Amino acid sequence: MIKSYMEFIDILFPLNLGPLTYRCPEEFSGVVMPGMIVSAPIKNKLVKGIVLGKAFKIPSGEIKDIHKVYGEAPILSSCMVNLLKWMSGYYLTEQGIVLKNMLPREAFTKVKQRKKRVRGPACRPSGRDKEGSEGGWRDYQLHIININDKTVASFIDSITQNIYRTFLLHAPSSTYEYLFLIEMLTKTKNAILLIPELSLVNNFYPNLSERFRERVCLLHSGLSRGKRSESIERILSGDSDIVLGTRSAVFAPLKKVNFIAVLHEHSSSYKQEDGPRYHGRDIAVMRGYIEKATVLLSSICPSLESIYNCRKGKYTLIKPEGDFEKPKVRIIDMKHEKLLKPPLSKKVIDASMRYIKNNKKVMFVINRRGYSTLVQCTECNYIEECPSCRVPLVFHKQVMLLKCHYCGHMCKVPESCRRCRSYNIEFLGAGTQKIQEDIEKLLGIKTLRLDSDISRKKSEIEELIGATYRDDVKIIIGTKLMTRRVVVNGGFSMAAILNTDLFLNQPDFRSTEKTYQEISFITEKIAPTGEIFIQTRMPQNYLFKSLKNYDYATFFREELIRRKSIRYPPYSRLLLIRFISKNDLSKKLSEVVEKKGKDVEILGPSISKNSKGEYEFKLLLKSSVRGALHAVTKTIMEVFKDSKDIKIKVDVDPMSI
């Protein structure tokens, strides 16, 4: 007798596999639904997975039975199953790897086994929405937000009517972002709130919890397994309908989502750098689209892609008007400034002394810990760049060569500047340790240094962060680690960014945008009556003019012109393929590149060696046609599919190259 397809289901496991087909025993007939957890045998071992749906193509050979069914209802909604399938296709990753990242391990352990004697449709939990009593909540009104503004009113209509739309809040400050979000949460339920850094999540949680009580729960990788299990239970039971977390919280297993907020949406921390290399912001927008939920992206310095999407009508811009006091930005031209110690200008040291004497705190920011790798002409400020990719070349001290990290172009360090022919060539940079020693000698005061050279342990870093708030600590020196971990805004009266040109001239087409964002973030740490000193040899650059006047609109226009001229996002799409092997693949990859599609430009292969001594080859694919980019990538992967000694890693929409 031929079995009906109704008796076969596709199961997805959190493994590097696609869906597998199993038989559904009669005792589970009418019970199993897509999104439910079941266990089934894989190589004589029972493994838990998720039901994707009925199988419409039955494989030949022996088909095994599912073993157990867990829970009364699906843990993944049909919308989340659709999101999983979309992610697999978009990020060119097996569905099982997406599932592994989508559901934490605790989600598979918090659902009890369904007894086999149960027949008929699955019983659903009550799904009680816990609104909580507002009687204990303090009366809160956000006077700085004009909710009668036409755009804000449109946003409120969208979240109250459960309509998919994406809004971008260009906020005057991070505080405004948080207050705007709290105000809007009073008008909806079933919300996911993403914040890029764990320190910022922990800082915001008490304010949110005070306002919404037990409705709020945390969900992020920094939680213990027990705490994460508790959060999963609260979400599945409906006790908590506001989920706050970092990137992975975008997958919170709420049965229904009405509102998703992505704060500091410009942050590169939303990009996953292993497994499926998804971007949390983009997944938030897609989940909102699938679930018909309103999405709010917000930032004091939005990403170029998000502002561009507003210009194209994909997103709706919310930009508050009004005067907001901010610290004064002072640009120091290092070509004409007196140096007390490279790269410490007299103006910066004098200002630091003035603030310290007035019992104020000062912050020194340096981009890198160790040896700098860029070559610059001190006469015309030209940075040696790749002739093809227009990104700065990086000096590799081991081989004494300049190299492009995009296409692999290499050349010797020039004796003279290619632009003005001057022989005054120098390497940029100074390490944090040397800067600390020089500042302490010049100011005669003990300082606190905060970078990953000092400590890599979480507990020690937290101890150092705590020390920055002590009254006896007047000067802190550090890298991005410092600026991201110090969460108290306005706690410093002065900041000095010492090697801004190194920020600006990283081998990254987004370097100017990232510099604007990084410095904007630093301004948040400085009191409105304070000052920010930016040292540069290129004061006429549009970046510094925009920063000085807090003029993001001008910066956006200038940066778009530059991006269009070199055909980089948002005017094209990028995809990065890494090949890791003990063998030299140069010849084979060069042959592959020659067969590329007409709509796709391929840069590379760029070649390097990793810490294990293996070769790493990179191909950067660029195209304005998304389908063509994916098609060429699949063709390239097909060439190497049977090569067991080659690891292939695909990064769609890479943030770093």
C-alpha positions as CSV (number, residue, x, y, z in Angstrom):
1,M,0.0,0.0,0.0
2,I,1.4,3.4,-1.0
3,K,1.6,5.8,2.0
4,S,0.1,9.2,1.8
5,Y,2.5,12.2,1.8
6,M,0.5,13.4,4.8
7,E,2.4,10.9,6.9
8,F,5.8,12.3,6.1
9,I,7.3,15.5,7.5
10,D,10.5,17.5,7.1
11,I,12.6,18.0,10.2
12,L,15.3,20.7,10.6
13,F,18.0,20.1,13.1
14,P,20.5,22.7,14.6
15,L,23.3,21.1,12.5
16,N,25.1,21.9,9.3
17,L,22.3,20.2,7.3
18,G,19.2,21.0,5.3
19,P,15.8,19.5,6.2
20,L,15.5,15.6,6.5
21,T,12.3,13.6,5.9
22,Y,10.8,11.4,8.6
23,R,7.6,9.3,8.9
24,C,5.1,10.6,11.4
25,P,3.7,7.7,13.5
26,E,-0.1,7.4,13.7
27,E,-0.2,8.3,17.4
28,F,1.1,11.8,16.5
29,S,-1.2,12.3,13.5
30,G,-3.1,15.5,13.8
31,V,-0.8,16.7,16.5
32,V,2.4,17.7,14.8
33,M,2.5,21.2,13.5
34,P,5.2,23.3,11.8
35,G,7.4,24.9,14.3
36,M,7.0,22.2,17.0
37,I,10.0,20.5,18.6
38,V,10.4,16.8,18.0
39,S,13.2,14.3,18.4
40,A,14.3,11.8,15.7
41,P,17.3,9.5,15.0
42,I,20.4,10.7,13.2
43,K,23.1,8.1,12.9
44,N,21.6,6.1,15.8
45,K,21.4,9.1,18.1
46,L,18.2,11.0,19.0
47,V,18.4,14.7,18.2
48,K,15.9,17.4,18.8
49,G,14.8,19.5,15.8
50,I,12.0,21.7,14.5
51,V,9.2,20.5,12.2
52,L,9.2,22.6,9.0
53,G,6.1,21.1,7.5
54,K,4.7,18.2,5.4
55,A,7.1,16.5,3.0
56,F,6.0,16.8,-0.6
57,K,9.0,14.9,-2.0
58,I,9.6,11.5,-0.4
59,P,13.2,10.2,-0.6
60,S,14.0,6.7,-1.7
61,G,15.2,4.1,0.8
62,E,14.4,3.5,4.5
63,I,12.6,6.4,6.2
64,K,12.8,6.5,10.0
65,D,10.0,7.6,12.4
66,I,10.1,10.6,14.6
67,H,10.6,9.5,18.2
68,K,8.9,12.2,20.4
69,V,6.9,15.3,20.1
70,Y,7.5,18.1,22.7
71,G,5.0,20.7,23.9
72,E,1.5,21.6,23.1
73,A,2.2,24.3,20.5
74,P,4.9,25.4,18.1
75,I,7.9,27.1,19.5
76,L,8.6,28.8,16.2
77,S,5.7,30.5,14.5
78,S,5.0,30.1,10.8
79,C,6.4,33.6,10.3
80,M,9.7,32.6,12.0
81,V,9.9,29.5,9.8
82,N,9.5,31.7,6.8
83,L,12.2,34.0,8.1
84,L,14.5,31.1,8.7
85,K,14.1,29.9,5.0
86,W,14.6,33.5,3.8
87,M,17.8,33.8,5.8
88,S,19.2,30.5,4.5
89,G,18.7,31.7,0.9
90,Y,19.9,35.3,1.4
91,Y,23.0,34.4,3.4
92,L,23.8,31.2,1.4
93,T,23.8,29.1,4.6
94,E,22.3,25.8,5.4
95,Q,19.0,26.1,7.2
96,G,20.3,24.0,10.1
97,I,23.0,26.6,10.8
98,V,20.4,29.4,10.7
99,L,18.2,27.4,13.2
100,K,21.2,26.9,15.5
101,N,21.7,30.7,15.6
102,M,18.0,31.5,15.8
103,L,17.0,29.4,18.8
104,P,19.3,29.2,21.9
105,R,20.0,25.7,23.2
106,E,17.7,26.4,26.2
107,A,14.7,26.7,23.8
108,F,15.0,23.0,23.1
109,T,15.1,22.0,26.8
110,K,12.2,24.1,28.1
111,V,9.5,22.2,26.3
112,K,8.2,19.0,27.9
113,Q,7.5,15.8,26.1
114,R,4.0,15.2,24.7
115,K,2.7,11.8,25.8
116,K,2.0,9.5,22.8
117,R,-1.5,8.6,23.9
118,V,-2.7,12.1,23.2
119,R,-4.7,12.2,19.9
120,G,-6.3,14.9,17.9
121,P,-5.3,18.6,17.5
122,A,-2.7,20.0,19.8
123,C,-3.9,21.9,22.7
124,R,-2.7,25.5,22.7
125,P,-1.6,27.3,25.9
126,S,-3.9,30.0,27.2
127,G,-1.6,32.7,25.7
128,R,-2.7,35.1,28.4
129,D,-1.3,38.6,27.7
130,K,0.0,39.9,30.9
131,E,-0.6,43.6,30.7
132,G,0.3,44.3,34.3
133,S,-1.2,46.9,36.5
134,E,-0.5,50.5,35.6
135,G,-1.4,51.7,39.1
136,G,2.2,51.1,40.4
137,W,3.8,52.8,37.4
138,R,5.0,56.3,37.8
139,D,3.2,58.9,35.6
140,Y,5.6,59.5,32.7
141,Q,5.3,62.0,29.8
142,L,8.0,62.8,27.4
143,H,7.6,66.5,26.8
144,I,10.5,66.8,24.4
145,I,8.6,64.6,21.8
146,N,5.9,66.3,19.9
147,I,3.5,63.4,19.3
148,N,1.3,65.7,17.2
149,D,4.0,65.9,14.6
150,K,2.7,64.5,11.4
151,T,5.4,61.9,11.0
152,V,5.4,60.8,14.6
153,A,1.6,60.5,14.4
154,S,2.0,58.3,11.4
155,F,4.4,56.2,13.3
156,I,2.0,55.8,16.2
157,D,-0.8,54.9,13.8
158,S,1.4,52.2,12.3
159,I,2.2,50.5,15.7
160,T,-1.4,50.7,17.0
161,Q,-2.8,49.3,13.8
162,N,-0.2,46.5,13.4
163,I,1.0,47.7,10.0
164,Y,4.4,47.0,8.5
165,R,6.4,50.1,8.0
166,T,10.0,51.0,8.7
167,F,10.8,54.3,10.3
168,L,14.2,55.9,10.9
169,L,14.6,58.2,13.9
170,H,17.6,60.5,13.5
171,A,17.8,61.4,17.1
172,P,19.6,64.5,18.6
173,S,21.0,62.3,21.4
174,S,21.1,58.8,22.7
175,T,19.0,59.9,25.6
176,Y,16.3,61.1,23.2
177,E,16.4,57.6,21.5
178,Y,15.7,55.8,24.8
179,L,13.0,58.3,25.9
180,F,11.3,58.1,22.5
181,L,11.3,54.3,22.7
182,I,9.8,54.2,26.2
183,E,7.0,56.6,25.2
184,M,6.1,54.5,22.1
185,L,6.2,51.2,24.1
186,T,3.2,52.5,26.1
187,K,1.2,52.3,22.9
188,T,1.9,48.7,22.0
189,K,2.7,45.2,23.2
190,N,4.8,42.2,21.9
191,A,7.9,44.2,21.2
192,I,11.6,43.4,20.6
193,L,14.2,46.0,21.5
194,L,17.8,45.6,20.2
195,I,20.8,47.5,21.5
196,P,24.2,46.6,20.1
197,E,26.4,46.6,23.2
198,L,25.8,44.5,26.3
199,S,27.0,47.4,28.5
200,L,24.3,49.6,27.0
201,V,21.6,46.9,27.5
202,N,22.5,46.5,31.2
203,N,22.4,50.3,31.6
204,F,19.0,50.7,29.9
205,Y,17.3,47.6,31.5
206,P,16.6,49.2,35.0
207,N,14.8,52.2,33.4
208,L,12.7,49.9,31.2
209,S,12.0,47.5,34.0
210,E,10.9,50.3,36.3
211,R,8.4,51.4,33.7
212,F,7.1,48.1,32.5
213,R,7.8,45.8,35.4
214,E,7.5,42.0,34.7
215,R,6.5,42.6,31.0
216,V,10.3,43.1,30.3
217,C,12.8,40.3,30.1
218,L,16.4,40.1,28.9
219,L,17.7,37.8,26.2
220,H,21.3,37.8,25.1
221,S,24.4,35.6,25.1
222,G,25.8,37.3,28.3
223,L,23.1,35.6,30.5
224,S,23.8,32.4,32.4
225,R,22.1,29.3,31.0
226,G,19.7,29.4,33.9
227,K,18.7,33.1,33.4
228,R,18.4,32.5,29.6
229,S,16.1,29.5,30.3
230,E,14.0,31.7,32.6
231,S,13.7,34.3,29.9
232,I,12.7,31.7,27.2
233,E,10.0,30.4,29.6
234,R,8.6,33.9,30.2
235,I,8.5,34.6,26.5
236,L,6.8,31.3,25.6
237,S,4.2,31.6,28.4
238,G,3.3,35.2,27.5
239,D,4.4,36.6,30.9
240,S,6.9,38.9,29.2
241,D,6.0,40.5,25.9
242,I,8.9,43.1,25.8
243,V,12.2,41.5,25.0
244,L,15.4,43.5,25.4
245,G,18.7,42.2,24.1
246,T,21.6,42.4,21.7
247,R,21.7,41.2,18.1
248,S,20.4,37.6,18.7
249,A,17.3,38.9,20.5
250,V,15.8,39.6,17.1
251,F,14.9,35.9,17.1
252,A,13.0,36.1,20.4
253,P,10.2,33.4,20.1
254,L,7.3,35.7,20.6
255,K,4.2,34.2,19.1
256,K,3.3,37.5,17.6
257,V,5.5,40.6,17.1
258,N,3.9,44.1,16.8
259,F,6.9,46.3,17.2
260,I,10.7,46.0,16.7
261,A,13.1,48.7,17.6
262,V,16.8,48.8,16.7
263,L,18.7,51.4,18.7
264,H,22.1,52.7,17.5
265,E,21.2,51.1,14.2
266,H,24.5,52.2,12.6
267,S,26.6,50.0,14.9
268,S,28.7,47.3,13.3
269,S,28.1,45.1,16.4
270,Y,24.8,44.1,14.8
271,K,26.8,42.2,12.2
272,Q,27.4,38.5,13.1
273,E,31.0,37.6,12.2
274,D,30.7,33.8,12.3
275,G,28.1,31.2,11.3
276,P,25.4,32.8,9.2
277,R,26.9,36.3,8.8
278,Y,23.5,38.1,9.2
279,H,23.0,41.7,10.1
280,G,20.6,42.2,13.1
281,R,19.2,45.4,11.7
282,D,18.3,43.8,8.3
283,I,16.8,40.8,10.0
284,A,14.6,43.1,12.2
285,V,13.3,44.8,9.0
286,M,12.6,41.5,7.3
287,R,10.9,40.0,10.4
288,G,8.8,43.2,10.6
289,Y,7.8,42.7,7.0
290,I,6.9,39.0,7.4
291,E,5.0,39.6,10.7
292,K,3.3,42.9,9.6
293,A,5.0,44.7,12.5
294,T,6.3,48.3,12.7
295,V,10.1,48.7,12.7
296,L,11.9,51.6,14.3
297,L,15.6,52.1,13.5
298,S,17.2,54.9,15.5
299,S,20.6,56.6,15.8
300,I,22.3,59.9,16.4
301,C,24.3,59.2,13.2
302,P,22.3,56.8,11.0
303,S,24.0,54.5,8.6
304,L,24.3,55.7,5.0
305,E,22.2,52.8,3.8
306,S,19.3,53.7,6.1
307,I,19.3,57.4,5.2
308,Y,19.5,56.4,1.5
309,N,16.5,54.1,2.0
310,C,14.6,57.1,3.4
311,R,15.5,59.1,0.3
312,K,14.3,56.2,-1.9
313,G,11.0,56.0,0.0
314,K,11.6,52.6,1.6
315,Y,11.8,54.0,5.1
316,T,10.2,57.1,6.7
317,L,12.5,59.6,8.4
318,I,11.6,61.1,11.8
319,K,13.9,64.0,12.5
320,P,13.1,66.1,15.6
321,E,13.6,69.9,15.2
322,G,14.9,72.2,17.8
323,D,18.1,73.4,19.5
324,F,20.0,70.8,21.4
325,E,23.1,71.9,23.3
326,K,26.2,69.9,22.4
327,P,29.9,70.2,23.3
328,K,32.1,72.5,21.1
329,V,34.2,70.7,18.5
330,R,37.6,72.1,17.8
331,I,39.7,71.0,14.8
332,I,43.5,71.2,15.3
333,D,45.6,71.4,12.1
334,M,48.6,69.2,13.0
335,K,50.6,70.6,10.0
336,H,50.9,73.9,11.8
337,E,50.4,73.0,15.5
338,K,53.3,72.9,18.0
339,L,53.9,69.3,19.2
340,L,55.0,68.7,22.8
341,K,55.3,65.0,22.1
342,P,54.1,63.3,18.9
343,P,51.1,63.1,18.5
344,L,50.3,65.4,21.5
345,S,49.6,69.0,20.4
346,K,50.3,72.0,22.8
347,K,46.6,73.0,22.5
348,V,45.4,69.6,23.7
349,I,47.8,69.5,26.6
350,D,47.0,73.1,27.7
351,A,43.3,72.4,27.6
352,S,43.7,69.2,29.5
353,M,45.6,71.0,32.3
354,R,42.9,73.7,32.5
355,Y,40.1,71.1,32.9
356,I,42.1,69.0,35.4
357,K,42.8,72.1,37.6
358,N,39.0,72.7,37.6
359,N,38.5,69.1,38.9
360,K,37.1,67.9,35.6
361,K,37.6,64.6,33.8
362,V,39.4,64.3,30.4
363,M,39.4,61.5,27.8
364,F,42.1,60.7,25.3
365,V,41.1,58.5,22.4
366,I,43.6,56.6,20.2
367,N,42.5,54.4,17.4
368,R,45.0,51.6,17.7
369,R,46.9,49.7,20.4
370,G,50.0,48.8,18.4
371,Y,52.0,49.6,15.3
372,S,50.4,51.8,12.7
373,T,50.3,50.5,9.1
374,L,49.5,53.5,6.9
375,V,52.0,55.6,4.8
376,Q,51.3,59.3,4.5
377,C,53.0,62.3,2.9
378,T,53.6,65.0,5.4
379,E,53.6,67.7,2.7
380,C,50.3,67.1,0.9
381,N,48.8,64.5,3.3
382,Y,48.3,61.9,0.6
383,I,47.7,58.4,1.9
384,E,49.1,55.7,-0.4
385,E,46.1,53.9,-1.8
386,C,45.3,51.0,-4.2
387,P,45.0,52.2,-7.8
388,S,42.0,49.9,-8.4
389,C,40.0,49.9,-5.2
390,R,40.7,53.4,-3.9
391,V,41.3,52.2,-0.3
392,P,44.5,52.9,1.7
393,L,47.3,50.3,1.3
394,V,48.4,48.6,4.5
395,F,52.1,48.3,5.4
396,H,53.1,44.7,6.2
397,K,56.2,44.9,8.3
398,Q,57.2,41.3,7.9
399,V,57.6,41.6,4.1
400,M,58.2,45.3,4.0
401,L,55.4,45.8,1.4
402,L,52.2,47.8,1.0
403,K,49.2,45.6,0.3
404,C,45.5,46.1,-0.6
405,H,43.2,44.0,1.5
406,Y,40.5,44.1,-1.1
407,C,42.1,43.0,-4.4
408,G,45.6,41.8,-3.2
409,H,47.6,44.5,-5.0
410,M,51.1,44.8,-3.6
411,C,53.9,47.3,-4.0
412,K,57.0,48.6,-2.3
413,V,56.9,51.6,0.1
414,P,57.6,54.5,-2.3
415,E,60.6,56.7,-1.7
416,S,58.6,59.8,-2.6
417,C,54.9,60.8,-2.6
418,R,53.1,59.8,-5.8
419,R,51.1,63.0,-5.7
420,C,53.5,65.8,-4.9
421,R,56.9,63.9,-5.2
422,S,57.9,65.0,-1.7
423,Y,60.4,62.7,0.1
424,N,58.7,63.5,3.5
425,I,57.0,60.1,3.9
426,E,56.0,58.8,7.4
427,F,54.2,55.9,9.0
428,L,51.1,57.0,11.0
429,G,50.4,56.1,14.6
430,A,51.5,55.6,18.1
431,G,50.4,53.0,20.7
432,T,48.3,53.7,23.8
433,Q,51.1,52.7,26.1
434,K,53.5,55.3,24.7
435,I,50.8,58.0,24.8
436,Q,50.1,57.2,28.4
437,E,53.7,57.6,29.4
438,D,54.0,60.9,27.5
439,I,50.8,62.3,29.0
440,E,51.8,61.4,32.6
441,K,55.2,63.1,32.1
442,L,53.6,66.3,30.6
443,L,50.7,66.7,33.0
444,G,52.4,65.2,36.1
445,I,49.3,63.1,37.0
446,K,48.5,59.4,37.1
447,T,46.2,58.2,34.3
448,L,44.1,55.1,33.7
449,R,44.6,53.2,30.4
450,L,41.8,51.1,29.0
451,D,42.4,48.8,26.1
452,S,42.6,45.1,25.4
453,D,46.3,45.0,26.1
454,I,45.6,45.9,29.7
455,S,43.1,43.0,30.2
456,R,41.1,40.5,28.2
457,K,39.1,39.1,31.1
458,K,35.5,40.3,31.5
459,S,35.8,40.8,35.2
460,E,39.0,42.9,35.0
461,I,37.6,45.0,32.2
462,E,34.5,45.7,34.3
463,E,36.7,46.6,37.2
464,L,38.6,49.1,35.0
465,I,35.3,50.6,33.7
466,G,34.2,51.1,37.3
467,A,37.4,52.9,38.1
468,T,36.7,55.5,35.4
469,Y,33.8,56.9,37.5
470,R,36.0,57.4,40.6
471,D,36.6,61.0,41.6
472,D,40.3,60.5,41.9
473,V,40.6,59.4,38.2
474,K,40.9,62.5,36.1
475,I,42.3,61.2,32.8
476,I,41.5,58.0,31.0
477,I,43.3,56.9,27.8
478,G,41.9,54.2,25.5
479,T,40.7,52.8,22.3
480,K,37.2,51.9,21.0
481,L,36.9,49.4,23.9
482,M,36.9,52.4,26.3
483,T,34.4,54.5,24.3
484,R,32.0,51.6,24.0
485,R,32.1,50.4,27.6
486,V,31.9,53.8,29.3
487,V,28.1,54.2,29.3
488,V,27.6,57.4,31.4
489,N,26.9,60.2,29.0
490,G,28.2,63.7,29.9
491,G,30.6,62.3,32.5
492,F,33.6,64.0,30.9
493,S,34.3,67.6,30.2
494,M,36.9,67.1,27.5
495,A,37.9,64.6,24.8
496,A,41.0,64.6,22.6
497,I,41.0,62.4,19.5
498,L,44.7,62.1,18.8
499,N,45.1,60.2,15.6
500,T,41.9,60.9,13.7
501,D,43.6,60.4,10.3
502,L,44.2,56.8,11.2
503,F,40.4,56.4,11.9
504,L,39.7,58.1,8.6
505,N,42.2,56.2,6.4
506,Q,41.5,52.6,7.3
507,P,41.5,50.2,4.3
508,D,37.7,50.3,4.3
509,F,35.4,52.2,1.9
510,R,33.2,52.9,5.0
511,S,36.1,54.5,6.9
512,T,34.8,58.1,6.6
513,E,31.3,57.1,7.7
514,K,32.6,55.0,10.6
515,T,34.8,57.9,11.7
516,Y,31.8,60.2,11.8
517,Q,29.9,57.7,13.8
518,E,32.7,57.0,16.2
519,I,33.3,60.6,17.0
520,S,29.6,61.3,17.3
521,F,29.5,58.5,19.9
522,I,32.4,60.1,21.7
523,T,30.5,63.5,21.9
524,E,27.8,61.7,23.9
525,K,30.4,61.2,26.7
526,I,31.2,64.9,26.9
527,A,29.2,67.4,28.9
528,P,27.3,70.0,26.7
529,T,29.5,72.7,28.1
530,G,32.7,70.8,27.3
531,E,35.0,70.5,24.3
532,I,36.2,67.9,21.9
533,F,39.6,68.4,20.2
534,I,40.2,66.6,16.9
535,Q,43.8,66.4,15.7
536,T,44.2,66.0,11.9
537,R,46.5,66.9,9.0
538,M,43.4,67.2,6.7
539,P,41.2,69.9,8.3
540,Q,39.6,70.8,5.0
541,N,38.1,67.3,4.6
542,Y,34.3,67.4,4.5
543,L,34.2,65.1,7.4
544,F,35.7,67.6,9.8
545,K,33.6,70.5,8.6
546,S,30.5,68.4,9.1
547,L,31.6,67.3,12.6
548,K,32.4,70.8,13.7
549,N,28.9,72.1,12.7
550,Y,27.0,68.9,13.7
551,D,25.9,68.9,10.0
552,Y,25.1,65.3,9.1
553,A,23.1,66.4,6.0
554,T,26.2,67.8,4.3
555,F,28.3,64.8,5.3
556,F,25.6,62.5,3.8
557,R,25.6,64.3,0.5
558,E,29.4,64.4,0.2
559,E,29.8,60.8,1.1
560,L,27.1,59.7,-1.4
561,I,29.0,61.5,-4.1
562,R,32.2,59.6,-3.2
563,R,30.5,56.2,-3.0
564,K,28.8,56.7,-6.3
565,S,32.1,57.5,-8.0
566,I,33.7,54.2,-6.8
567,R,30.4,52.1,-7.1
568,Y,30.2,51.0,-3.5
569,P,27.1,50.6,-1.3
570,P,24.5,51.9,-1.4
571,Y,25.0,52.0,-5.2
572,S,26.1,48.4,-5.3
573,R,26.0,45.2,-3.3
574,L,29.0,43.4,-1.9
575,L,29.7,39.7,-1.2
576,L,32.9,38.4,0.3
577,I,34.1,34.8,-0.2
578,R,37.0,33.4,1.9
579,F,38.9,30.3,1.0
580,I,41.1,28.7,3.7
581,S,43.4,25.9,2.6
582,K,46.9,24.5,3.2
583,N,47.4,24.6,-0.6
584,D,47.9,27.6,-2.9
585,L,44.7,28.1,-4.8
586,S,45.8,31.2,-6.7
587,K,45.8,29.6,-10.2
588,K,42.4,27.9,-9.7
589,L,40.8,31.1,-8.3
590,S,42.2,33.2,-11.1
591,E,40.5,30.8,-13.6
592,V,37.3,31.1,-11.7
593,V,37.4,34.9,-11.7
594,E,37.8,34.9,-15.5
595,K,34.5,33.2,-15.9
596,K,32.5,35.7,-13.9
597,G,29.1,37.0,-15.0
598,K,28.8,40.2,-17.0
599,D,26.9,42.0,-14.2
600,V,29.5,41.1,-11.5
601,E,32.9,42.7,-10.8
602,I,35.3,40.5,-8.8
603,L,38.2,42.0,-6.9
604,G,41.1,39.6,-5.9
605,P,42.1,37.1,-5.0
606,S,43.8,38.7,-2.1
607,I,46.2,36.3,-0.4
608,S,47.4,36.1,3.2
609,K,48.3,33.5,5.8
610,N,46.5,32.9,9.1
611,S,48.0,32.0,12.5
612,K,47.8,28.3,11.7
613,G,50.0,28.8,8.6
614,E,47.1,28.2,6.2
615,Y,46.5,30.3,3.1
616,E,43.5,32.6,3.2
617,F,42.2,33.8,-0.2
618,K,39.5,36.5,-0.5
619,L,37.3,37.3,-3.4
620,L,35.2,40.5,-3.2
621,L,32.2,40.4,-5.5
622,K,30.5,43.7,-6.4
623,S,27.3,44.2,-8.4
624,S,24.2,46.4,-8.5
625,V,22.1,43.2,-9.3
626,R,21.6,41.1,-6.1
627,G,20.5,38.0,-8.1
628,A,23.6,38.1,-10.3
629,L,25.8,38.3,-7.2
630,H,24.2,35.2,-5.6
631,A,24.3,33.3,-8.9
632,V,28.0,33.8,-9.4
633,T,28.7,32.9,-5.8
634,K,26.9,29.6,-6.1
635,T,28.8,28.9,-9.3
636,I,32.1,29.5,-7.5
637,M,31.1,27.4,-4.5
638,E,30.1,24.5,-6.9
639,V,33.6,24.4,-8.3
640,F,35.1,23.7,-4.9
641,K,32.2,21.6,-3.4
642,D,34.2,18.3,-3.5
643,S,37.4,19.8,-2.1
644,K,37.4,18.5,1.4
645,D,40.7,20.4,2.3
646,I,39.1,23.8,1.5
647,K,37.0,25.8,3.9
648,I,34.7,28.3,2.3
649,K,33.1,31.2,4.2
650,V,30.6,33.5,2.6
651,D,29.8,36.9,3.9
652,V,26.8,38.7,2.3
653,D,26.9,42.5,2.8
654,P,30.2,42.4,4.6
655,M,31.0,45.2,7.1
656,S,34.7,44.6,7.1
657,I,36.9,43.2,4.4
